[in-house]
Amino acid sequence: MNKKDRFRSVLIFGGAGFIGSNWAAQLLQHTDAKVHVFDNLSRPGVRHNLDWLQQLAGGSGRLQITVGDVRDATKLERAVRHATEIYHFAAQVAVTDSLVDPRLDFDINLGGTFNILEAVRKSGSRPFLLFTSTNKVYGEFGTNSLVVTRTRYRHADGQGVSESQPLNFHSPYGCSKGAADQYVRDYARIYDIPTVVFRMSCIAGPRQFGTEDQGWVAHFLYSALMGRPVAIYGDGRQVRDVLYVDDLLNAFQLAIEHREKTAGQVFNVGGGTENTTSLLELIEEIEKLTGRRLEYTRDERRPGDQLVYITDFSKLRRETGWEPKVSVRQTVTHMYQWWRKNRHLFPREEAVTADAGMASGLLRELPRVA
């Protein structure tokens, strides 16, 4: 055990969510850190995650849970008082919801982040603070350099997006997260608070209760397993890089271990060019793995949707030595195995038995380019 770990007091905003609960579990299982989970419990499945964390903590006294909202500045000031590390994952996470209620999106994503930064500044303790931003801060890009194949779009140069890409917010969600990540960066410069911003692509893994608007890999997988159709917005050739959650947790740990290099910096974090998939390709992979056909309907492409986003994580690799270890196929397999052991967490009336392996003739032919 590293001596530093004995004195870690870790505060996780959004700590009952997918990423937050996995990070809290990692800390409880592999360090001596005290873990403070701060969450408003608004997301599906988070109460199950809290039960899991309480089981891991046992009678150690190392887990503290606060039910609260990042819009509550007074409660935030109390929460940050003794933290040596802060991880800010709490957010309104859906582009679609930001279009319906941009004020709520603004209040949570930008206002909540500002409240956390101010609480930290007033505390005078200068804890390490890591904020998870999004690839949506780079906007829609364009279609000029895209090549269309049977199952995916791809850039002609095959390159990923680096931190030098100009910011170009293209939705209320992109604006609120982008403005927040600039505030986090500036508080490092102006107030000498060691902050780090991770602009993330698609994160996936166990304990992700995905929805149509967020966590699309989990949404597709569990919909297939439960016999529920999904909607595809656009033609399904949209491409993302996928990062397994354990690889992300390793990035968190390396960011703080190398804080002398990472503090005040912004990093693009994702699976990179070796871990990409289109919607159509993921559907095919899910059907091969589970033996279940995923039915889907088509609708118009959503405003601001990026046809291709692939992360260039070379800056983070250069500063910390980090790189992803788990492939897209392995990620989906891990999630499927977790579902098989935790079916009770999903609506029983919709769950179906899914045998591993692909039934003969189950896959339909993917659409071809005319």
MIBAKE-672654 format. One record per residue: x, y, z of N, C-alpha, C in turn; residue in three letters; residue number from 0. Coordinates in steps of 0.2 Angstrom, whole numbers, plus 2048, in hexadecimal, padded with zeros to 3 digits. Atoms other than C-alpha are relative to their C-alpha. Example, Ala and Ser with C-alpha at 12.3 -4.5 7.8 and 13.67 -1.06 7.14 Angstrom:
2
 nc1 nc2 nc3 cac1 cac2 cac3 cc1 cc2 cc3 residu num
 804 7FA 800  83E  7EA  827 804 806 800    Ala   0
 7FC 7FA 7FF  844  7FB  824 7FC 805 803    Ser   1
//
This chain:
370
 nc1 nc2 nc3 cac1 cac2 cac3 cc1 cc2 cc3 residu num
 804 7FA 800  800  800  800 804 806 800    Met   0
 7FC 7FA 800  807  811  7FB 7FE 804 806    Asn   1
 801 7FC 7FA  809  81C  80A 7FB 806 7FF    Lys   2
 805 7FB 802  7FF  82A  801 7F9 7FE 801    Lys   3
 807 802 800  7F0  81F  800 7FD 800 807    Asp   4
 802 800 7FA  7EF  81F  813 7FD 806 802    Arg   5
 802 7F9 7FF  7EB  831  813 7FB 803 7FB    Phe   6
 804 7FD 805  7DF  832  805 7F9 800 802    Arg   7
 807 7FF 7FE  7CE  839  808 7FC 802 7F9    Ser   8
 803 800 807  7C4  837  7F7 7F9 802 800    Val   9
 807 7FE 801  7B4  841  7F3 7FE 7FF 7F9    Leu  10
 803 801 807  7AA  83B  7E4 7F9 803 7FF    Ile  11
 807 7FD 802  79C  846  7DD 7FE 7FB 7FB    Phe  12
 802 805 804  791  83A  7D4 803 7F9 801    Gly  13
 7FC 806 7FE  799  82C  7DE 7FB 7FA 800    Gly  14
 804 806 800  78A  820  7DD 7FE 7FE 7F8    Ala  15
 801 801 807  789  821  7CA 805 7FA 7FD    Gly  16
 7FC 805 804  792  815  7BD 807 801 802    Phe  17
 7F9 7FF 7FF  7A3  81D  7BD 802 801 808    Ile  18
 7FF 7FF 7F9  7A2  823  7CF 800 7FA 804    Gly  19
 801 806 7FC  79D  813  7D7 806 7FB 7FE    Ser  20
 7FA 805 802  7AB  809  7CD 806 803 803    Asn  21
 7FA 7FD 7FD  7B8  816  7D3 800 7FF 808    Trp  22
 801 801 7F9  7B1  815  7E5 802 7F9 802    Ala  23
 7FF 807 7FE  7B2  802  7E5 808 7FF 7FF    Ala  24
 7F9 800 801  7C4  803  7DE 804 802 806    Gln  25
 7FD 7FD 7FA  7C9  80E  7EC 7FF 7FC 806    Leu  26
 802 803 7FA  7C0  804  7F9 804 7F9 800    Leu  27
 7FD 807 800  7C8  7F3  7F3 808 800 800    Gln  28
 7F8 801 801  7DA  7F8  7EF 804 806 803    His  29
 7FD 7FB 7FC  7DE  807  7FA 7FD 801 807    Thr  30
 802 7FF 7F9  7DC  80D  80C 7FC 807 800    Asp  31
 804 7FA 800  7D3  81D  806 7FA 800 803    Ala  32
 807 7FF 7FE  7C4  824  80E 7FC 803 7FA    Lys  33
 804 7FE 806  7B6  826  801 7FA 803 802    Val  34
 806 7FD 7FE  7A9  832  802 7FC 801 7F9    His  35
 804 800 806  79B  830  7F5 7FA 805 801    Val  36
 805 7FB 800  790  83F  7F1 7FC 7FF 7FA    Phe  37
 804 801 806  781  83C  7E6 7F9 802 801    Asp  38
 807 7FF 7FE  76F  841  7E4 7FC 7FA 7FE    Asn  39
 803 807 801  76A  82F  7DF 7FB 801 7FB    Leu  40
 806 7FF 806  760  835  7CF 801 7FB 7FB    Ser  41
 7FF 805 806  768  828  7C3 7FD 7F9 802    Arg  42
 803 807 7FF  760  817  7C0 806 7FB 803    Pro  43
 7FB 805 7FD  76A  809  7CA 804 802 805    Gly  44
 7FB 7FE 7FB  773  814  7D6 7FF 7FE 807    Val  45
 801 803 7FA  76B  80D  7E5 803 7F9 801    Arg  46
 7FC 807 800  772  7FC  7E0 807 801 801    His  47
 7F9 7FE 800  783  804  7DE 802 801 807    Asn  48
 7FF 7FE 7F9  782  80B  7F0 800 7FA 804    Leu  49
 800 806 7FC  77D  7FA  7F7 807 7FC 7FF    Asp  50
 7FA 804 802  78C  7F2  7EE 806 804 804    Trp  51
 7FB 7FC 7FD  798  800  7F5 800 7FF 808    Leu  52
 801 802 7F8  791  7FD  807 803 7F9 801    Gln  53
 7FD 807 7FF  795  7EB  805 807 7FF 800    Gln  54
 7F9 800 800  7A6  7EE  800 804 803 806    Leu  55
 7FD 7FD 7FA  7AA  7FA  80E 7FF 7FC 806    Ala  56
 801 804 7FA  7A2  7EF  81B 800 804 806    Gly  57
 7FF 7FC 7FA  7A6  7F5  82C 806 804 801    Gly  58
 7F9 7FD 7FF  7B6  7FE  828 7FF 808 802    Ser  59
 801 7F8 7FF  7AE  810  82A 803 804 7FB    Gly  60
 7FC 7FC 805  7B7  815  81A 7FB 803 7FB    Arg  61
 805 7FD 805  7A7  819  810 7FB 804 803    Leu  62
 805 7FC 7FD  79D  828  813 7FB 802 7FA    Gln  63
 805 7FF 806  78D  82C  808 7FC 806 802    Ile  64
 804 7FA 800  785  83D  806 7FB 800 7FA    Thr  65
 805 7FF 805  775  83F  7FD 7FF 807 7FF    Val  66
 800 7F9 801  776  850  7F5 801 802 7F9    Gly  67
 800 7FE 807  776  85A  7E5 806 806 800    Asp  68
 7FA 7FB 801  785  864  7DE 7FD 807 7FF    Val  69
 803 7F9 800  779  873  7DD 7FF 803 807    Arg  70
 800 7FE 7F9  779  874  7F0 807 802 802    Asp  71
 7F9 7FE 7FE  788  87F  7F3 802 7FF 807    Ala  72
 7FE 801 7F9  787  87E  806 802 7F9 801    Thr  73
 7FE 807 7FF  787  86B  806 807 7FF 7FD    Lys  74
 7F9 802 803  796  86B  7FA 805 803 804    Leu  75
 7FB 7FE 7FC  7A0  876  805 802 7FC 806    Glu  76
 7FF 805 7FA  79E  86A  814 803 7FA 7FD    Arg  77
 7FD 806 803  7A2  85B  808 807 801 7FF    Ala  78
 7FA 7FF 802  7B2  862  802 805 801 805    Val  79
 7FC 7FE 7FB  7B9  867  812 806 7FC 802    Arg  80
 7FB 804 7FE  7C4  858  816 803 7FC 7FA    His  81
 7FE 804 806  7C7  851  804 807 801 7FE    Ala  82
 7FA 7FF 803  7D8  84E  7FE 800 7FF 7F8    Thr  83
 802 801 807  7D1  849  7ED 7F9 800 7FE    Glu  84
 807 7FF 802  7C1  84D  7E4 800 7FE 7F9    Ile  85
 802 802 806  7BA  845  7D5 7F9 802 7FE    Tyr  86
 806 7FD 802  7AC  84E  7CC 7FD 7FC 7FA    His  87
 803 804 805  7A1  842  7C2 7F8 802 800    Phe  88
 808 7FF 7FF  78F  849  7C7 7FF 805 7FA    Ala  89
 801 7FC 806  787  850  7B7 7F9 7FE 7FE    Ala  90
 805 802 805  778  851  7AC 803 7FE 7FA    Gln  91
 7FC 804 805  77E  845  79F 7FD 800 7F9    Val  92
 803 802 807  772  845  790 800 807 7FC    Ala  93
 801 7FA 805  773  851  781 7F9 801 7FF    Val  94
 807 7FF 801  761  84E  77E 7FC 803 806    Thr  95
 803 7FD 7FA  75C  853  790 802 807 800    Asp  96
 7FE 7F9 800  766  863  78E 7FC 804 7FA    Ser  97
 804 7FD 805  75C  867  77E 7F9 802 803    Leu  98
 806 7FF 7FD  74C  865  788 800 805 805    Val  99
 800 7FC 7FA  751  86E  798 807 803 800    Asp 100
 7F9 7FE 800  761  878  794 802 804 807    Pro 101
 7FF 7FD 7F9  75F  882  7A5 802 7FB 805    Arg 102
 7FE 805 7FB  760  872  7AF 807 7FE 7FF    Leu 103
 7F9 802 802  76F  86C  7A5 805 805 802    Asp 104
 7FC 7FB 7FE  777  87D  7A8 801 800 808    Phe 105
 800 800 7F9  773  87D  7BB 805 7FA 803    Asp 106
 7FD 806 7FD  77A  86B  7BE 807 800 7FD    Ile 107
 7F9 802 803  789  86A  7B2 805 806 801    Asn 108
 7FB 7FA 7FF  790  87C  7B3 7FF 803 807    Leu 109
 801 7FE 7F9  788  882  7C3 803 7FC 805    Gly 110
 7FD 804 7FC  78C  873  7CC 807 7FF 801    Gly 111
 7F8 800 800  79E  872  7C7 803 807 803    Thr 112
 7FE 7F9 7FD  7A0  885  7CB 7FF 7FF 808    Phe 113
 801 800 7F8  799  881  7DD 805 7FC 803    Asn 114
 7FA 804 7FD  7A6  873  7DF 806 804 800    Ile 115
 7FA 7FC 801  7B4  87E  7D9 800 805 806    Leu 116
 800 7FB 7FB  7AF  88C  7E5 800 7FD 807    Glu 117
 7FF 803 7F9  7AD  880  7F4 807 7FE 801    Ala 118
 7F9 801 800  7BF  87A  7F0 804 806 801    Val 119
 7FD 7FA 800  7C5  88B  7EE 800 803 808    Arg 120
 802 7FD 7F9  7BD  891  7FF 803 7FB 805    Lys 121
 7FD 805 7FB  7C4  881  808 807 802 801    Ser 122
 7F9 7FE 7FF  7D6  887  805 804 7FA 800    Gly 123
 7FC 806 7FF  7DC  875  805 803 7FD 7F9    Ser 124
 7FE 802 807  7DF  873  7F2 801 7F9 7FF    Arg 125
 800 807 801  7DA  861  7F0 801 7FF 7F8    Pro 126
 800 802 808  7DE  858  7DF 7F8 7FF 7FE    Phe 127
 807 800 802  7CE  85A  7D5 800 7FD 7F9    Leu 128
 800 803 807  7CA  84F  7C5 7F8 801 7FE    Leu 129
 806 7FF 803  7BB  854  7BA 7FF 7FC 7FA    Phe 130
 802 804 806  7B3  849  7AD 7FC 804 7FB    Thr 131
 803 7FD 805  7AF  853  79E 7FE 7FB 7FA    Ser 132
 803 804 805  7A9  84D  78D 803 802 7F9    Thr 133
 7FE 7FF 807  7AE  84B  77A 7FB 805 7FD    Asn 134
 805 7FB 803  79E  856  777 803 807 800    Lys 135
 7FD 7FA 800  7A9  865  77A 803 802 7FA    Val 136
 7FD 7FF 806  7B0  863  769 7FB 801 7FA    Tyr 137
 805 7FE 805  7A0  865  760 7FF 7FA 7FB    Gly 138
 803 805 804  799  85C  751 806 7FE 7FB    Glu 139
 7FB 801 805  7A9  85D  746 7FD 801 7F9    Phe 140
 803 7FF 806  7A3  85A  734 801 7FA 7FC    Gly 141
 801 806 804  7A1  84E  726 805 800 7FA    Thr 142
 7FC 7FF 806  7AE  854  719 805 7FB 800    Asn 143
 7FA 804 800  7BC  848  71E 7FE 7F8 801    Ser 144
 803 806 7FE  7B0  839  721 800 7FB 7FA    Leu 145
 801 806 804  7B1  828  718 7FA 7FC 802    Val 146
 806 804 7FE  7A1  81E  718 801 7F8 7FE    Val 147
 800 807 801  7A2  80B  719 7FA 7FC 801    Thr 148
 806 804 7FE  795  7FD  71B 7FD 801 807    Arg 149
 802 800 7F9  795  7FE  72E 802 806 804    Thr 150
 7FD 7FB 7FC  79E  80E  733 802 806 7FC    Arg 151
 7FC 7FA 803  7A4  820  72F 807 7FF 803    Tyr 152
 7FA 7FF 7FD  7B6  823  731 804 806 7FD    Arg 153
 7FC 7FA 803  7C2  832  72F 805 7FD 7FB    His 154
 7FB 802 806  7CD  831  71F 807 7FF 803    Ala 155
 7F9 800 7FD  7DD  834  72A 800 7FB 806    Asp 156
 800 805 7FB  7D8  827  737 802 802 807    Gly 157
 7FE 7FD 7FA  7DD  833  745 7FB 801 805    Gln 158
 804 7FE 7FB  7D6  836  756 800 807 801    Gly 159
 801 7F9 7FE  7D1  847  75E 805 801 806    Val 160
 7FC 7FE 7FA  7DE  84F  769 7FE 806 803    Ser 161
 802 7FA 7FC  7DD  85D  776 801 806 7FC    Glu 162
 7FF 7FA 804  7E3  869  768 7FA 802 7FC    Ser 163
 806 7FF 803  7D2  867  760 7FC 806 803    Gln 164
 804 7FA 7FE  7C8  878  761 7FA 7FE 804    Pro 165
 806 801 7FD  7BA  878  76D 7FA 803 7FC    Leu 166
 806 7FE 804  7A9  87A  764 7FA 7FD 802    Asn 167
 806 803 7FD  79A  877  76F 7FA 800 7FB    Phe 168
 805 801 805  78B  871  766 7FA 7FD 803    His 169
 807 802 7FD  77D  86E  772 801 803 807    Ser 170
 800 7FD 7FA  778  875  783 805 7FB 805    Pro 171
 7FB 805 7FC  781  865  78B 807 802 7FE    Tyr 172
 7F9 7FE 802  791  869  781 802 807 803    Gly 173
 7FE 7FA 7FD  790  87B  787 801 800 808    Cys 174
 800 800 7F9  78D  877  799 807 7FC 803    Ser 175
 7FA 804 7FE  79B  869  79A 806 804 7FE    Lys 176
 7FA 7FD 802  7A7  873  790 802 806 804    Gly 177
 7FF 7FA 7FC  7A5  883  79A 802 7FE 807    Ala 178
 7FE 803 7F9  7A7  878  7AA 807 7FE 800    Ala 179
 7F9 802 800  7B7  871  7A4 805 805 7FF    Asp 180
 7FC 7FA 800  7BE  882  7A0 801 803 807    Gln 181
 7FF 7FD 7F9  7BA  888  7B2 804 7FB 804    Tyr 182
 7FC 805 7FC  7C2  878  7B9 808 802 7FE    Val 183
 7F9 7FF 803  7D2  87C  7AE 802 807 803    Arg 184
 7FE 7FA 7FE  7D2  88E  7B3 801 801 808    Asp 185
 7FF 800 7F9  7D0  88B  7C6 807 7FD 801    Tyr 186
 7F9 802 7FF  7E1  882  7C4 805 805 7FF    Ala 187
 7FB 7FA 802  7E9  891  7BC 7FF 806 805    Arg 188
 801 7F9 7FC  7E1  89F  7C7 801 7FE 807    Ile 189
 800 802 7F9  7E0  896  7D8 805 7FB 802    Tyr 190
 7FA 805 7FE  7EE  889  7D7 7FD 7FA 803    Asp 191
 803 806 7FE  7E2  87B  7D9 801 7FA 7FB    Ile 192
 7FE 806 805  7E8  86A  7D2 7FA 7FD 7FD    Pro 193
 806 803 803  7DA  866  7C6 802 7FD 7FA    Thr 194
 7FF 804 807  7D9  85A  7B7 7FA 7FF 7FD    Val 195
 806 801 803  7CC  859  7AA 801 7FA 7FB    Val 196
 800 806 805  7C9  849  7A0 7FA 801 7FC    Phe 197
 805 7FF 805  7BF  84C  790 7FF 7F8 7FD    Arg 198
 801 807 801  7B8  83A  78E 7FB 7FE 7FA    Met 199
 804 803 805  7B1  830  780 7FB 7FB 804    Ser 200
 805 804 7FE  7A5  821  783 803 7FB 805    Cys 201
 7FE 804 7FB  7A8  818  794 7FB 7FB 801    Ile 202
 804 805 800  7A1  807  796 802 7FB 805    Ala 203
 7FE 806 7FB  7A1  7F8  7A3 7FB 7FE 804    Gly 204
 805 803 7FB  798  7EF  7B1 7FE 806 804    Pro 205
 803 7FB 7FB  78C  7F9  7BC 7FE 806 7FC    Arg 206
 803 7FB 804  787  804  7AD 7F9 7FF 7FE    Gln 207
 807 801 802  774  805  7AC 7FF 805 7FB    Phe 208
 800 7FB 806  774  80D  79B 7F9 802 7FE    Gly 209
 806 7FE 803  766  817  793 801 802 7F9    Thr 210
 7FF 7FE 807  762  81D  782 804 806 7FF    Glu 211
 7FC 7F9 800  76A  82E  786 807 800 803    Asp 212
 7F9 800 7FC  779  828  790 802 7F9 801    Gln 213
 7FE 807 7FE  783  818  791 7FD 7FC 7FA    Gly 214
 804 803 806  77E  812  77F 803 7F9 7FF    Trp 215
 7FE 807 800  789  802  780 7FC 7FC 804    Val 216
 804 804 7FC  780  7FC  78F 7F9 800 7FE    Ala 217
 807 7FF 803  76F  802  788 7FF 7FA 7FB    His 218
 801 805 806  772  7F7  778 801 7F9 803    Phe 219
 7FF 807 7FD  779  7E8  782 7FA 7FE 804    Leu 220
 806 802 7FC  76B  7E7  78F 7F9 800 7FD    Tyr 221
 806 800 804  75D  7EB  783 800 7FA 7FC    Ser 222
 800 806 803  762  7DC  779 7FF 7FA 804    Ala 223
 801 806 7FB  763  7D1  788 7F9 800 803    Leu 224
 806 800 7FD  752  7D7  78E 7FA 800 7FA    Met 225
 804 801 805  74A  7D6  77D 7FC 807 7FE    Gly 226
 803 7F9 801  747  7E9  77B 803 803 7FA    Arg 227
 7FD 7FC 806  749  7F3  76B 803 806 802    Pro 228
 7FD 7F9 7FF  754  802  76A 7FF 804 7FA    Val 229
 800 7FC 805  754  811  75F 807 802 7FE    Ala 230
 7FA 7FE 802  762  816  754 7FF 807 7FC    Ile 231
 801 7F9 803  763  829  74F 806 801 7FB    Tyr 232
 7FC 800 806  76B  82A  73E 801 7F9 7FD    Gly 233
 7FF 807 804  772  81B  734 803 7FB 804    Asp 234
 7FD 805 7FC  77B  812  742 808 7FF 7FE    Gly 235
 7F9 800 802  78C  815  73A 805 804 804    Arg 236
 7FC 7FB 7FC  791  822  747 805 7FB 804    Gln 237
 7FA 803 7FD  7A2  81D  74F 802 803 807    Val 238
 7FD 7FD 7FA  7A8  81F  761 806 7FB 802    Arg 239
 7FB 805 7FC  7B7  818  76B 7FD 7FF 807    Asp 240
 803 803 7FA  7B2  80E  77A 806 7FF 805    Val 241
 7FB 801 7FB  7BC  80E  78A 7FD 7FC 806    Leu 242
 802 804 7FB  7BA  801  797 801 803 807    Tyr 243
 800 7FC 7FA  7B6  808  7A9 807 7FF 804    Val 244
 7FA 802 7FC  7C5  7FF  7B1 806 804 7FD    Asp 245
 7FB 7FC 804  7D1  808  7A4 7FF 807 802    Asp 246
 801 7F9 7FE  7C9  818  7A9 802 801 808    Leu 247
 7FE 7FF 7F9  7CC  815  7BC 808 800 800    Leu 248
 7F9 800 800  7DE  811  7B8 803 807 7FE    Asn 249
 7FE 7F9 802  7DF  822  7AF 7FF 805 806    Ala 250
 801 7FB 7FA  7D8  82B  7BF 806 7FF 805    Phe 251
 7FB 802 7FB  7E5  822  7CA 807 803 7FD    Gln 252
 7FA 7FD 803  7F3  827  7BE 800 808 800    Leu 253
 801 7F9 800  7ED  839  7BD 802 803 806    Ala 254
 7FE 7FE 7FA  7EF  83B  7CF 807 7FE 802    Ile 255
 7F9 802 7FE  7FF  832  7D1 805 804 7FC    Glu 256
 7FB 7FC 804  807  83D  7C3 7FD 808 801    His 257
 803 7FA 7FF  7FE  84D  7CA 805 806 7FE    Arg 258
 7FB 7FB 802  80E  857  7C7 800 802 7F9    Glu 259
 801 7FF 807  80B  855  7B5 7F9 801 7FD    Lys 260
 807 800 803  7F8  853  7B3 7FD 806 803    Thr 261
 804 7FA 7FD  7F3  862  7BF 7FF 806 7FB    Ala 262
 801 7FA 804  7EB  870  7B5 7FF 7FE 7F8    Gly 263
 800 803 807  7EA  865  7A5 7F9 7FD 7FE    Gln 264
 806 803 803  7DC  85F  79A 803 7FA 7FC    Val 265
 7FE 806 803  7DD  84D  793 7FA 7FD 7FC    Phe 266
 805 804 803  7D3  844  786 801 7F9 802    Asn 267
 7FF 807 7FE  7CF  833  78C 7FB 7FB 7FD    Val 268
 805 805 803  7C7  824  783 804 7FA 7FD    Gly 269
 7FE 806 802  7CA  814  77B 805 800 7FA    Gly 270
 7FB 7FF 805  7D4  81B  76C 7FE 7FC 7F9    Gly 271
 801 803 807  7D5  815  75A 7FF 7F8 800    Thr 272
 800 807 800  7D7  803  75F 7F9 7FD 803    Glu 273
 806 803 7FC  7C6  802  769 7FA 804 7FD    Asn 274
 806 7FD 803  7B9  809  75D 7FB 7FC 7FE    Thr 275
 806 804 802  7A8  803  758 7FB 805 7FD    Thr 276
 806 7FC 802  799  80A  74E 7FA 7FD 804    Ser 277
 807 803 7FD  787  807  754 7FF 7F9 7FD    Leu 278
 801 806 803  785  7FA  747 805 7FA 802    Leu 279
 7FB 805 7FE  795  7F1  74B 7FF 7FD 807    Glu 280
 801 802 7F9  791  7F1  75E 7FA 7FB 800    Leu 281
 805 805 800  780  7E9  75A 802 7F9 7FE    Ile 282
 7FE 807 803  788  7DB  750 804 7FD 806    Glu 283
 7FC 803 7FB  794  7D8  75E 7FC 7FE 806    Glu 284
 805 802 7FB  786  7D7  76B 7FC 7FA 7FE    Ile 285
 804 806 802  77C  7CB  761 805 7FA 800    Glu 286
 7FC 806 801  78B  7C0  75E 802 7FD 808    Lys 287
 7FF 802 7F9  78F  7C0  771 7FA 7FD 804    Leu 288
 806 802 7FC  77E  7BE  778 7FB 7FB 7FD    Thr 289
 805 804 803  774  7B4  76B 7FA 803 800    Gly 290
 806 7FD 800  767  7C1  76C 800 806 7FB    Arg 291
 800 7FB 805  761  7CC  75E 7FE 807 803    Arg 292
 802 7F9 7FD  760  7DF  762 7FC 803 7FA    Leu 293
 805 7FD 804  751  7E6  759 801 808 800    Glu 294
 7FF 7F9 800  753  7F9  754 7FB 803 7FB    Tyr 295
 803 7FB 804  749  807  74C 805 805 7FE    Thr 296
 7FB 7FA 802  751  816  743 7FC 806 800    Arg 297
 803 7F9 800  74E  828  745 805 805 7FE    Asp 298
 7FB 7FB 802  756  838  740 806 801 804    Glu 299
 7FA 7FF 7FC  767  83C  745 7FF 806 805    Arg 300
 801 7FB 7FB  768  847  755 804 806 7FF    Arg 301
 7FC 7FA 801  76E  859  755 806 7FF 804    Pro 302
 7FA 800 7FD  780  85A  759 804 7F9 801    Gly 303
 7FD 806 800  784  848  757 806 800 7FC    Asp 304
 7FA 801 803  796  844  753 800 7FA 7FC    Gln 305
 800 806 804  797  838  744 806 7FB 802    Leu 306
 7FA 803 7FE  7A8  833  74A 804 803 805    Val 307
 7FC 7FD 7FB  7B1  836  75A 805 7FA 802    Tyr 308
 7FB 804 7FE  7C1  82D  75E 806 804 804    Ile 309
 7FB 7FC 7FC  7CD  832  76C 807 7FF 7FE    Thr 310
 7F9 800 800  7DF  836  76A 802 801 807    Asp 311
 7FF 800 7F9  7E5  832  77C 808 801 801    Phe 312
 7F9 800 800  7F8  835  778 803 805 805    Ser 313
 7FE 7FB 7FB  7F9  844  784 800 7FC 807    Lys 314
 800 804 7F9  7F4  839  793 805 7FB 800    Leu 315
 7FB 805 800  7FF  82B  78E 807 803 801    Arg 316
 7F9 7FC 800  80E  837  78C 801 802 807    Arg 317
 7FF 7FD 7FA  80B  83E  79D 800 7FB 806    Glu 318
 801 804 7FB  806  82F  7A7 802 7F8 7FE    Thr 319
 7FF 807 802  80A  81F  79D 7F9 7FC 7FF    Gly 320
 806 803 800  7F7  81B  79C 7FE 7FE 7F9    Trp 321
 803 802 806  7EF  811  78E 7FB 7FB 802    Glu 322
 805 805 7FF  7DF  807  78D 802 7F8 7FF    Pro 323
 7FE 807 801  7E1  7F4  78F 7FA 7FB 7FE    Lys 324
 806 804 801  7CF  7ED  78C 7FD 802 7FA    Val 325
 803 7FF 806  7C8  7EB  77B 7F8 801 800    Ser 326
 807 800 801  7B6  7EF  775 7FC 7FA 802    Val 327
 803 806 7FF  7B2  7DD  774 800 7FD 807    Arg 328
 7FF 802 7F9  7B9  7D9  785 7FB 805 805    Gln 329
 804 7FC 7FC  7AF  7E8  78C 7F9 7FE 800    Thr 330
 807 802 800  79E  7E2  786 800 7F9 803    Val 331
 800 807 7FD  7A3  7D0  78C 7FF 801 807    Thr 332
 801 7FE 7F8  7A6  7D7  79E 7F9 802 802    His 333
 806 7FD 7FE  796  7E0  79E 7FB 7FB 7FF    Met 334
 805 805 800  78C  7D1  798 801 7FB 806    Tyr 335
 7FF 804 7FA  794  7C6  7A5 7FE 803 807    Gln 336
 802 7FD 7FA  790  7D3  7B2 7F8 800 800    Trp 337
 807 801 801  77E  7D3  7AC 7FD 7F9 802    Trp 338
 802 807 7FF  77C  7C0  7AD 800 7FF 808    Arg 339
 800 801 7F9  781  7C1  7C0 7FC 805 804    Lys 340
 804 7FA 7FD  776  7D1  7C3 7FA 801 7FD    Asn 341
 806 7FF 803  766  7CE  7BA 7FB 803 805    Arg 342
 805 7FE 7FB  75C  7D1  7CA 800 808 801    His 343
 800 7F9 800  761  7E4  7C8 7FC 803 7FB    Leu 344
 804 7FE 806  757  7E5  7B8 7F9 7FE 801    Phe 345
 807 802 7FF  744  7E4  7B6 7FF 7F9 7FE    Pro 346
 800 807 802  740  7D2  7B7 7FB 7FE 7FB    Arg 347
 805 802 805  731  7D2  7AC 802 801 7F9    Glu 348
 7FE 800 806  73B  7D7  79E 806 7FC 7FE    Glu 349
 7F9 804 801  74B  7CD  7A1 7FE 7F9 7FC    Ala 350
 801 806 804  74D  7BE  795 807 7FC 801    Val 351
 7FA 805 800  75A  7AF  796 804 801 7FA    Thr 352
 7FC 7FF 806  768  7B3  78B 806 7FB 800    Ala 353
 7FA 805 801  774  7A4  786 806 803 7FC    Asp 354
 7FA 7FE 804  786  7A8  781 800 7FD 7F9    Ala 355
 7FF 803 806  78A  7A5  76F 7FA 803 7FB    Gly 356
 804 7FD 805  781  7AA  75F 7FC 7FB 7FC    Met 357
 804 805 803  772  7A1  759 800 800 7F8    Ala 358
 7FF 800 808  773  79C  746 7FB 804 7FD    Ser 359
 805 7FC 803  76B  7A8  73B 7FD 806 803    Gly 360
 803 7FB 7FC  767  7B5  748 802 807 7FE    Leu 361
 7FE 7F9 803  771  7C4  741 7FC 801 7FA    Leu 362
 803 7FD 806  768  7CE  734 806 803 7FC    Arg 363
 7FA 7FD 804  773  7D5  726 800 807 802    Glu 364
 800 7F9 7FF  779  7E6  72A 7FF 804 7F9    Leu 365
 801 7FC 806  774  7F4  71E 806 802 7FC    Pro 366
 7FB 7FE 804  77E  7F8  70F 800 807 7FD    Arg 367
 801 7F9 803  783  808  707 7FE 7FF 7F9    Val 368
 803 801 806  779  80B  6F8 805 802 7FA    Ala 369
//
